[in-house]
Every structure is written in structure tokens, then in C-alpha cells.
Amino acid sequence: MRKGAKAAVVGGVFAVMVGGAGYGAYNVVTALSGDGGSGSAGTPVVKTGPPSRDEVQETTRKFFAAWEKGQAAEAAAYTNYKEGAEGLLAAYRDDAHIRDVTITPGTTYGRTVPFSVKATVSYEGKSEPLAYDSELTVVRGKTTGKALVDWQPSVVHPELRKGDTLVTGEASAPPIRALDRDGVELTKEKHPSLGPILDALRDKYGDKAGGEPGIELSVRHTGGSDTREGDTTLVTLAKGRAGELRTTLSATAQAAAEKAVAKFAESSVVAVKPSTGEVLAVANHREDGFNAAFLGKLAPGSTMKIISAAMLIDNGITTATGPAPCPPTAAWQSQTFKNIDGMDPNENATLSESFARSCNTAFVKYADDLEVDSLTKEAEERFGLGRDNWKAGIPTFDGSVPASGGPDTAANMIGQGQVQMSPLNMASVTATAMTGSFRQPVIVSPRLDDRQLATAKGLSASTVQQLRQMMNRTATSGTAATAMSGLSGSIGAKTGSAEVDGQAVSNSWFTGYRGDVAAAAMTQEGGHGGDAAGPIVASVLRVTG
């Protein structure tokens, strides 16, 4: 990203994958040194229990004082991961060229201390002020018993994650002026959740857009803990000249998507144009800045039944008007599957009825009629999923439907087991179900860089007709009816709720279409599909379909 600026890799926090999601959680490594006082027999006495208020204040005071003076090694000694902390604090001073640091602590709550930082960034005769807020937590060292700052890169700056660097210098990519499909400018100020996406577009296409780089203080991402790549600009010391980059996004759809996800924490939504595969909107409401809409890896729950129903039809097992009995329970490979509470069984149900009611057992009952890889082949060959070959313009997760044996053969059919999807994947699935043609989603035209898009053979006209009939029934009288109420025209939908180990509340999934727009949303711990994700999708379809 930067020319002539040395980069120091941030260490100290290692991301672990939660539920296969690609959504970060932190497992902090406590690499401690030193010891406590000695007992009567010379054995070190190590304090235990949470640090006292006095210990929190004393450790914080010493850490801040050393940091302000640029004494990286001394400041790092007051953390529980000295090596990682020292490297980043030294980079803060030497590579980011940050001087005159003043740190003001806020009101301590428990063992957490919020603070504000004011400093100056100086590089080759140019200077700009830097100001931001962060926080730290003081913990008891496991081997020393000392009160230590619980090290995370975000202590130094809230934008930092594992693997990131802080640098000041000439940007590796010129700035861009991103435009929507109609030439309307898209900015982080108007569309806050586009920030990471605009950064990714700049990193990929800045050199092709005709601009010139400026001088910036930036966080350089290396795809460490949260798959972010490229730069996040923090301070501009000398402006570059922005080049223009046309995207497929719609400013109107994007505004609706941003407003919709803002109502639900940890939520994401994507809207695409089925006739072309163009992405119309992508929004995330997350504190970590992760583009879960494109990169999330989570079980999609019953929205997966779109693919499963297509598989049953394409393999001649049943049809929309054919049998799909809905018993109260269904067993497969020693695992018993149930339906949602309150669902009445119906041994005479058709596939259309069981789909609209989202009956799990109706799908599980057909596991005996399938090969282990039947669902995998349907997903890959007809819906273009799971081949890791999408080229949308910025990084994406392309779905995963592994050929799983045992209980997962049945669980995969109802969007549990080992199946993983993102909202982008499910919006694409709905688009394929609507049109019969798989058109790989794109956010920038492939004509810009001559990239080769993924292909798949799609669905027959008969399968499409049956899927649309089932999705329309779901939207008008099934589990999606409440969320989709008031939407006119050609509509269809599918709800989903996915259980996740360790979560008391399921993840909410919903995908739907109206006219030439397909959208999908996911809200972590949002409950049933119609409770959270449903209103998000409906809000987007209301202004775009």
C-alpha cells in the first residue's frame, strides 16, 4: 500500500472461527514474564482474583506514560503480551510517524478504562492532527499475578486487528470516487457500512481508475483475523487525485439497505438484479467492520430448502404438487429431527405446502432417496456454489455444501450440518431460482479488468416454475407472509432460522424477490426468519422491486 514506509505486523490476538462463520472472536494469548514476591520458603507468591481499582489505575497510568514518551518496550512490559505490544507500539512511533501523543483516561468502569488520544502525524514536512477514542482492560497475569493491560491491537487504535500494520507514506493505491449505476457518488459519510467495501474497491481498482496517490496515515490490512485487505485511511496529509470508478450499486437501494440493517444488531443484507447478477446493495450493521454480507460463513437454516427442493425435483423424487409428508419427527442415521414448536403434522402434505410451512421432517424423510453428494452436485452444477471461483470485484465467500455422510446428509438439506452460506450466496440462489440462469454476482463490471466470471448450467423451466410457485406461496400464505405483506407484483420468499452451538437464540435468515430484484439477509441471534431478517429484506424490496 505505501511506498517507502516500513510495516510492522501487529501481533497478540489470534482469531478463532465461530461456528464456521468467518466472524471473528478473540482468543488472547498471555505470554507473561516476571514473578511475584516470595513466600516464607522462597516460593513465589502469585496474586489471584481480579485486579483492584488501585491496581487498574496504577497499571494504566504507567502504560499511558510510557506510550506517550514513545517508550515501546517499557509500555509493552505492562501488557500480557509483551512481544506483540512492543512491535505495534514501535511501529506507531517509527512507521506511522505519530508524535506529541497525549492520552486522557476516561471514567473507569470495572477493570475497563476508556481513553482519548490526541497526537500529530508528521511525514516529510507535512503534519496533521490525529484524534480518536479507544479503551483497554486490565487483567491479572496468569503466571505473574501482576495487573497487566489485556493486549489487543485495538488498544492502540480501534481499527487495528491481528495482522494489521500502521504506516504513513505514499498510498499504494490512488483514491477513488465511487459512483453508483446512475453516476451518483457513493461515500462513507452517506453510506457508513460501505466503508470497508469502498476501501477494498480502491485497493483493487485504484490504479485502473486514473487517479494519483496522496500521503496518508493508514491501517494496512493483510487478511489476518477478519479477511480485510488493502488500506483503511485514518489521516490524509496530502490529497491525491481521485479516479472515477463505476459500480453496479444503486444509491437508492443502498440507502434502504443501510436503514434496514441499522434496526438489528449483527445483521447483513445483499440485493442483486437476477437478470444480470449485478449487486444493487450491500450493507452490514456490525461493530467490527467485517463484510459479513459477502464473506460470512454461517448455516443458512431453511433458506437452504430452495436448493433442496430443486434437488428433489431435478432428481425425479417429487414435485411441487407431489408428496412431501410432514410428520412430527423424522430420524436419520440415529439423529432425530423435529419441526418448529406448534407446527401441526400433515402426512398428506405436498412439497409446496411443506416448503411454505418450512417443515423440516418433510425434507429429512427423503434423505434415503439421495446419494451423499446429491445436494453438493445441485449446489455446484446448477447454482454455481462451492467452487471458490466467483470474481465479484472484491473478495467473496462462494458458499460450501460438502458431501457429508451420517446425520449431516439430512441436516444439510435443512441448512444445518456442514452447509455454510453468506447473504450474497442466498441472494444469488434466489436469483437463480427466479430466472433459471446462474449469473455470478458482480459489484464492478468484468469489462473493467477482463476477469472471467463463474458459470453453472442453471435450472430447467419446469423446475423454475415450481420453485417460483412454492416461494410465492411462502410469501403470500406461508412463513414469510407477515414480512412480505404489502408488497405487490411478482413476489416470493423463504424463511430460515439456524441453530448455532452456544447460542440461546437462532440466527435469522430470509431471502425473497420482487420484480427483477432478489435480496437476502441474516441477523445473528435474530430468532425466526421473519422476525429480523424478513423485515430487512422487505424494506429493500419495497424500494427496488
VOKE-518611 format. One record per residue (C-alpha): x, y, z. Coordinates in steps of 0.001 Angstrom, whole numbers, plus 500000, padded with zeros to 6 digits. Layout:
XYZ ...
END
This chain:
500000500000500000 502571502538500969 505869503183499216 508944503667501333 507143503000504594 508273500108506738 505426497971508052 505385496239511434 502901493377511767 500511493589514687 500563490587516985 498984489468520167 495445488457519277 494578485355517318 491147484964515709 489212481750516076 486354480829513747 482984480783515476 480510478257514091 482418478152510799 481266481695510266 484448483608509498 483194486109512059 485979486955514497 486208486186518167 489346486732520166 491459484148521965 494038486237523759 497476484725524274 499006485617527633 502756485402527129 503872486643530533 507220487159532171 508447488011535646 507173486789539006 505676487970542245 507085488206545723 508416485256547739 506769483286550480 508434482044553637 510006479106551823 511152481156548836 508207480067546695 506857482934544546 503548484320545816 501251484994542874 498218487182543425 494886485871542212 491463487296541535 490516490422539594 492837493435539883 491753496048542401 490724499542541368 494081500883542580 495933498275540519 493904499143537433 494688502828537787 498388502266538519 498939499899535572 497020502192533238 498967505249534381 502332503599533776 501264502144530406 499997505515529173 503071507369530402 505469505067528553 503310505126525404 503213508938525387 507014509054525580 507395506578522695 508987504019525001 507598500956523266 509441498286525257 508559499829528605 504894500272527684 504730496705526376 506044495403529694 502756496500531270 500773494192528933 500174490461528972 501766490013525517 504994491984525512 506315490895522114 503209491788520150 502638495032522012 506203496221521582 506143495652517832 502985497661517305 503913500480519676 507276500798517933 505514500930514557 503200503598515962 506256505726516659 508590504828513785 506480503688510812 503338505703511400 505365508788512404 503000509721515231 504381512317517652 503311514526520570 500996511889521990 498645512902524811 496385510259526364 493468511222528585 491762508437530540 488002508491530986 485867507110533787 486878503589534719 484100501007534824 485110497749536450 488511496856535002 487940498699531712 489379502147531078 488170504244528128 490594506882526891 491111509509524224 494267510076522204 495454513325520643 498653513376518600 500317514664515453 501217512733512307 504349514180510654 505895512980507401 508300514722505028 507433518205506205 503683517614506323 501743517393509591 498127516731510542 496382516215513894 495207512753514923 492445512188517481 490471509051518398 488991507101521311 489803503600522475 489721501509525633 491683498851527485 491011496262530136 493355495322532976 493611491648533914 495572489520536343 498617487893534760 498202484132534917 501811483312535794 502946486516537487 499823487679539271 500608491224538108 497954493646536944 498531493937533180 496865495506530168 494956492783528321 496696493163524971 494690493641521828 495845495657518806 492638497711519071 494052499246522257 496439501256520081 493719502169517581 490175500772517293 490659499967513578 493541497580514242 493166493787514160 495649490928514232 497956491097511226 497356494811510584 500057497450510335 500141501232510843 502049503170508191 502410506724506954 503642507376503433 502548507438499833 499423505375499348 499875502268497223 496548502966495522 495155506329494400 491849507409495927 488667506646494024 485391508464493528 482965505561493588 479794506021491553 476577504053491545 474991502620488392 473434506021487596 476516508127488296 475597509136491869 478623509352494160 478820506791496966 480602507922500127 481261506509503579 479520509526505075 476247508819503236 476526505034503425 478611504136506521 478679500360506069 480167500785502591 483439501903504211 485278498544504080 483839497848500627 484989501177499210 488421500517500730 488521497116499022 487452498645495698 490151501303495989 492808498712496728 491744496587493736 490900499259491171 492594502478492308 495385502055489758 492840501471486977 490610504451487770 493066507127486620 493900508843489910 497144509728491682 498114508634495230 498423511014498157 500232510856501515 498245509123504258 498334507521507665 496597504192507134 495881500824508609 497227498267506188 495237495042506306 496850491743505452 493809489481505569 494666488283509070 491839487872511566 488933489272509572 489942488811505910 490170492555505313 492755493554502740 494116496829501423 494176500106503359 491905501975505709 492853505643505618 492969507365509020 494521510738508189 495291512391504851 498413514551504915 498420515358501198 495447514665498967 495850512551495901 493723512894492811 490713510581492808 489849508492489783 486251507573488990 485033504012489465 481544502991488311 479940500234490398 476743498227489949 475283499579493188 472144501691493382 472309504664495753 468572504297496414 468807500595497214 471945501155499282 470240503828501400 467315501490502048 469662498628502943 471661500794505371 468485501976507089 467087498443507310 470131496770508893 470534499638511379 467446498327513200 469052494975514024 472482494330515553 474870491950513758 472836491994510554 473713491998506853 471810492233503579 472562491945499855 470323492782496889 471077491631493343 469496492051489908 468648488492488772 468631489353485078 472285490459485197 473823489330488516 474661492938489390 474806493755493108 472440496631493872 473098496980497601 475299495518500314 475049496636503932 476290495429507297 475474496566510813 478489495357512757 480926496999515152 483900495081513747 483576496395510169 483531492838508776 481775492488505408 479643489565506553 477255490149503657 479932488906501225 482283486944503468 480136485451506231 480157481681506663 477077480539508540 474473477799508352 471590479304506328 468776477361508001 465656476677505969 466514479132503193 468620476166502017 465362474383501194 465289476304497900 468285474246496740 466990471094498433 463585471414496752 465267471943493390 467356468831494003 464258466737494794 462558467968491625 465618467619489370 466258464073490594 462660462987489968 461991462276493638 458914464508493980 457367467682492575 455807470841493949 452388469161493842 453803465754494722 454025464154498178 456217465526500975 454618464254504215 455257466345507330 455406464046510398 456164465456513886 459649463857513879 461952462131511408 465009460007512200 468118459690510039 471382457949510971 470498457869514709 469599461585514801 466023462735515341 464847465894513594 461881468000514708 459864470913513394 459391474305514991 457163474376518051 453477474462517269 453636473019513738 450817470572513131 451879467369511329 450354466566507936 451042463159506442 449264464209503228 451253467387502596 452657468267499194 456169469605498702 454693473070498123 452847473000501449 455819471624503409 458075474234501777 455714477102502602 455333475933506212 459090475165506406 458590471591507575 461994470083508373 460831466496508628 459384466514505106 462853467068503682 464646464771506104 462309461906505142 463735462000501609 467366461517502743 467034457777501993 466417458570498319 469607460578497869 473257459948497201 475662461533499677 476720464084497066 473280464832495545 472894468172497312 476526469088496602 476075468489492880 472855470513492788 474518473445494565 477660473396492432 476364472464488986 473076474383488946 473505477232491464 477232477900490966 478081477497494658 481006475923496471 483657476070493749 485595479052495125 485672480732491711 483459483820491987 485112487056490880 482727489763492063 485317492540492078 486083492296495801 486619489170497959 483633486866498498 482839483557500137 481262481359497479 479277479008499701 480053475488500891 477831472419500522 480107469468501282 479151465870500541 478591464959504182 477712461476505354 475939460363508526 473359462667510114 474742465626508153 473315464230504905 469858465081506245 470922468119508265 472450469756505192 469082469618503422 467537471924506020 470513474290506120 472233472897509189 475004470297509350 478061471429507427 476401473813504952 477712477401505054 476416480445503201 476579484230503139 473710486624502357 475337487156498946 475150483410498276 471475483220499224 470552486288497164 472217484551494216 470326481310494953 467036483221494857 468044484945491615 468825481566490021 465527480111491253 463685483094489716 465288483045486281 466730479554485864 470099481067484941 473077481364487284 474633484774486833 477625485239489091 477128488344491280 479367491322490485 479844494717492111 482123496035489328 481721495210485665 484088492471484466 484821494666481442 486959496860483689 489601494163484224 488600491337481825 488079488873484657 486385485578483873 483115485032485757 481982481701487165 479375479692485282 476817476958486049 474158475227483962 471199476557485938 467690475124486166 465083473852483736 461981475915483002 459847473328484819 461964473492487995 461892477294487919 458118477335487558 457736475030490571 460223476936492737 458543480242491971 455144478784492803 456438477491496156 458227480712497018 455165482759496078 453020480577498329 455515481081501161 455391484851500659 451615485115500472 450334482494502918 453349480765504461 456050481623506979 457152484722505025 453681486240504639 453905488697507527 457239490152506428 456184490348502761 452741491806503390 452025494951501411 454447494095498607 452769493901495219 453780492397491907 455672489155491343 456939488140494785 458363485090496528 460352484313499671 461785481692502014 462424481991505736 465133480304507780 466337480048511341 469648478336512033 470629476949515395 474233477526516441 476076475771519262 476485478099522220 473709480470521146 470441480612523063 468698482249520093 468920481066516488 470238483120513579 467516484713511473 467665484227507678 465329485437504944 465527485635501181 462974486963498742 462318488515495369 460100491160493833 460222492016490158 463838491962488975 465362492192492467 466404489357494794 467614490046498333 468826488013501286 469560488984504886 470946487398508021 470760488594511620 472858486760514183 470708485707517157 467719487307515446 465330484381516023 462926483157513351 463495484223509763 460521486535509673 461401488249512942 464527490192511945 465932489226508547 462448489304506985 461752492995507663 465239493868506351 464660492126503022 461137493527502698 462416497072503263 464912496708500418 462405495092498060 459878497817498822 462060500494497195 463676498403494473 461333495713493213 
END
